[in-house]
Structure formats: C-alpha cells, structure tokens
Amino acid sequence: MFFVVYPIVRAIVVLALAYASLVALTHWAVRSRRLNPFGAWSRFMRRVSDPVLQPLERRVIAAGGNPQNAPLWLLGIVIGAGLVLMSLTAWLFDAAARLSWMAQSGPRMWIESLVSFAFTVLMTAILIRGGGGVRP
C-alpha cells in the first residue's frame, strides 16, 4: 500500500511546487518588467493564481506585510506543507507496519519498541525545547 500511496503524495507535492514556482516566477518577472503584465502568459497566470493568492494577500496585509510578497509566501507554504505531508505519510505507514509486525511478535519486541518510542519522544522533546542549536 505504501508503494502506491507515497508516490501519489509525492507527485501531488511536486505538482504543487511547480505551480507555486511558476506563480512566483511570473509575478517576479512582471514586477521587474521582464514580462508584459498584459501579455497572454501573465493574464493566464493571474487568472489561475488569483483564487489562491487573493486570500493569502489579505492575510499578508493583515499581518502588516507587503502583498507583493504573497507569491513568495505561497512558495514557502507549499515547500513546508509538502515536506510535512510527505513525512507524515511515511511516518503513518511506518507506524502501521510496526504495529502489524508487533502484533506477530513476542513480549521482547514490544519492550524494544516501547523503549525506541520513548527515546524518539525524548529526542523530539529535546530538539523542540532546545531549538536544535546553541543559544547565545
């Protein structure tokens, strides 16, 4: 099942990244006057991206930012959400496989898995609390 679902999730993330990259690149080219704002490509990209960018622009304005940076925010959100989605998908399938494996194992494997889980939770808590780096 993992080998069917994960490539689909990855393809969706790649398509979303390509879309966000084209939107950001087109908006940059129009702002820097490398592309005619009333040309066919610019109008097409504006028609395709406006339903996504307008709510994002309103949020950027409400936060006190420049609405021209909305395409870059879209690109950053797609990158972050894509990484989280791919990681979460892999983690869920791994957890399901571990549970299936543990159901067929003895108590020794259960103890090893619980220790491994506790170690993972502890390391995650340390990374989140410590910020993963040295503080000045």
PyMOL commands that set and color helices and strands:
alter all, ss='L'
color gray80, all
select helices_A, chain A and resi 2-31+40-62+67-103+107-130
alter helices_A, ss='H'
color red, helices_A
deselect
rebuild
show_as cartoon
